[in-house]
Amino acid sequence: MDCMNDMTGDGHIMVRQAVEKLGLDVVDGQIDRWLEYLALLQKWNKTYNMTAITRFNDMLIKHLFDSLSVAPFITGEHIADVGTGGGLPGIPLAILYPQKSFTLIDSVGKKVRFLNHAKKALQLDNLFPIHTRVETYLPDQKFDQVISRAFSSVSDFYALTKHLLKEGGELIAMKGEMIEEDSIAKLPLSAQNFPVEVPQLEAKRHIIVLKSEA
């Protein structure tokens, strides 16, 4: 128990330092929820293989801090996170922005079961897990923004999710160092590429914002 308390205490300090670098205004209760979420993910991972990242500190950096790096780009009220897996970036963002609605879509049943468990455990009333293939999902209300950090290419992301986006909405692709500029240029949307720095992560990250015509 003391070891777990030490880990949580150290994690709280790391998160506080990270959000300050990212320019995010958060309260201690949000940090506690992020740490509780990662603890849930780590626990479920032992049985359900939710993520290849298993060390808690690595989860902080590669899951939580990476997810929070997109926060300044979340300007809509009704957001979809497609291919969310264990809830990334959707759950960290739902904790950060309790006034916004986040629909998390994944086709893998065990992952959606975890999302529903996390929703209840963390009391996230603004989180809505959906078990379906994204290309077949027909929402009652289209989204202001659709985000993903899981798609292999931006062109596939557009092809499979364009029906979810309202007029004037945005697709937000969280990418690594390689950017497929040629294929992005062929898409019928305006595109902007933003390099981002993830606290304590040496690898390069980019965020591609694709905006549809109003």
C-alpha positions in Angstrom: 0.0 0.0 0.0 2.8 2.4 0.9 4.4 1.7 -2.5 1.1 2.5 -4.3 0.7 5.7 -2.3 4.3 6.7 -3.2 3.6 6.0 -6.9 0.4 8.0 -6.7 2.1 10.9 -5.0 4.9 10.9 -7.5 2.4 10.7 -10.3 0.5 13.7 -8.9 3.7 15.8 -9.0 4.5 14.6 -12.6 1.0 15.4 -13.8 1.0 18.8 -12.2 4.3 19.7 -13.9 3.0 18.4 -17.2 -0.2 20.3 -17.2 1.7 23.5 -16.3 4.0 23.0 -19.4 0.9 22.4 -21.5 -0.8 25.5 -20.2 -3.8 23.7 -18.8 -5.7 24.9 -15.8 -6.7 21.9 -13.7 -7.7 21.2 -10.1 -6.3 18.4 -7.9 -9.5 16.4 -8.2 -9.0 16.1 -12.0 -5.4 14.9 -11.4 -6.7 12.3 -8.9 -9.2 11.1 -11.6 -6.5 10.8 -14.2 -4.4 8.7 -11.9 -7.4 6.6 -10.9 -8.1 6.0 -14.6 -4.5 4.9 -15.3 -4.7 2.6 -12.3 -7.9 1.0 -13.7 -6.3 0.7 -17.1 -3.2 -1.0 -15.6 -5.4 -3.4 -13.5 -7.6 -4.4 -16.5 -4.5 -4.8 -18.7 -3.3 -7.8 -16.6 -6.3 -9.8 -17.9 -7.5 -8.1 -21.0 -4.4 -6.9 -22.7 -5.6 -3.3 -23.1 -2.3 -1.7 -23.9 1.3 -2.7 -24.6 2.5 0.0 -22.2 2.5 -1.5 -18.7 4.7 0.7 -16.4 2.8 3.4 -14.6 5.3 6.2 -15.4 5.3 5.2 -19.1 1.5 5.3 -19.0 1.6 8.8 -17.6 3.8 10.1 -20.4 2.7 8.0 -23.4 -1.0 7.8 -22.6 -2.0 10.7 -20.3 0.4 13.5 -21.3 0.2 12.5 -25.0 -3.6 12.7 -24.8 -3.6 16.0 -23.0 -1.4 17.6 -25.7 -4.4 17.8 -28.0 -6.5 19.6 -25.4 -6.0 23.2 -26.8 -7.5 22.0 -30.1 -10.7 20.8 -28.5 -13.0 23.7 -29.2 -16.3 21.9 -29.9 -19.0 20.8 -27.5 -19.9 17.4 -29.0 -16.8 15.3 -29.7 -16.2 11.8 -31.0 -13.1 9.7 -30.2 -12.9 6.9 -32.8 -10.8 3.8 -32.4 -10.5 4.9 -28.8 -9.2 1.5 -27.4 -8.8 2.0 -23.7 -10.2 5.5 -23.8 -7.4 7.5 -25.3 -7.6 10.5 -25.7 -11.3 10.5 -24.8 -11.3 9.8 -21.1 -8.5 12.2 -20.2 -10.2 14.9 -22.2 -13.6 14.1 -20.6 -12.0 14.6 -17.2 -10.4 17.9 -18.3 -13.6 19.2 -20.0 -16.6 18.0 -17.9 -18.9 20.5 -19.7 -18.2 18.9 -23.1 -19.7 15.6 -24.4 -17.4 12.8 -25.5 -18.6 9.8 -27.5 -16.0 7.0 -27.5 -16.3 4.5 -30.3 -14.5 1.1 -30.6 -15.3 -2.2 -32.3 -13.6 -4.4 -29.6 -16.1 -5.6 -27.0 -13.6 -6.0 -24.1 -12.4 -2.4 -24.6 -15.9 -1.0 -24.6 -16.6 -3.0 -21.4 -13.7 -1.3 -19.8 -14.9 2.1 -21.0 -18.3 1.5 -19.4 -16.6 0.4 -16.2 -14.3 3.5 -16.2 -17.3 5.8 -16.9 -19.1 4.4 -13.8 -16.0 4.3 -11.5 -14.9 7.8 -12.4 -18.5 9.2 -12.5 -18.1 10.6 -16.0 -21.6 11.6 -17.0 -20.2 13.3 -20.1 -18.7 10.1 -21.5 -20.7 7.8 -23.9 -19.0 4.5 -25.0 -20.3 3.0 -28.2 -19.5 -0.6 -29.3 -19.6 -0.6 -33.1 -17.5 -0.2 -36.2 -17.0 3.5 -36.8 -17.9 3.3 -40.5 -21.3 1.9 -39.7 -22.2 4.2 -36.8 -25.0 6.6 -37.5 -25.3 9.1 -34.6 -28.5 11.0 -33.9 -26.4 14.2 -33.8 -23.3 14.8 -35.9 -20.2 15.9 -34.1 -18.4 19.3 -33.9 -15.1 17.4 -33.9 -13.9 13.8 -34.5 -10.6 12.9 -33.0 -8.3 9.8 -33.2 -4.8 8.8 -32.3 -5.2 5.3 -33.6 -5.7 5.4 -37.4 -2.8 4.4 -39.6 -3.4 7.2 -42.1 -5.1 10.5 -42.3 -6.8 9.5 -45.5 -8.3 6.4 -43.9 -9.4 8.5 -41.0 -11.3 10.8 -43.3 -12.8 8.1 -45.4 -14.2 6.2 -42.4 -15.4 9.1 -40.3 -16.5 11.9 -42.6 -20.2 10.9 -42.2 -19.9 11.7 -38.5 -18.9 15.3 -38.9 -21.3 18.2 -39.1 -20.9 21.0 -41.6 -18.0 23.2 -40.6 -16.7 20.6 -38.2 -13.1 19.3 -37.8 -11.3 16.1 -37.9 -8.3 16.0 -35.6 -5.6 13.4 -36.2 -2.9 12.8 -33.6 0.2 11.7 -35.4 3.8 10.9 -34.8 6.8 12.2 -36.7 5.8 11.1 -40.2 3.1 13.1 -41.9 1.6 11.9 -45.2 1.5 15.3 -46.8 0.7 14.1 -50.3 -2.4 12.2 -49.4 -3.6 15.0 -47.0 -3.3 17.5 -49.9 -5.7 15.4 -51.9 -8.5 15.5 -49.3 -11.4 17.9 -49.8 -10.8 19.7 -46.6 -8.5 22.5 -45.5 -5.6 21.1 -43.5 -3.2 22.5 -40.9 -0.3 20.7 -39.3 0.8 21.6 -35.8 3.9 20.2 -34.1 3.3 19.6 -30.4 5.6 18.8 -27.5 4.5 16.1 -25.1 6.1 16.7 -21.6 8.9 14.2 -20.9 8.4 12.5 -24.3 11.4 12.7 -26.7 9.5 11.5 -29.7 8.0 14.0 -32.1 4.2 14.5 -32.3 2.0 16.4 -34.8 -1.7 17.2 -34.8 -3.4 17.5 -38.1 -6.6 19.6 -38.1 -8.9 19.0 -41.1 -11.8 21.4 -41.5 -14.8 20.8 -43.6 -16.6 23.6 -45.5 -19.4 25.2 -43.6 
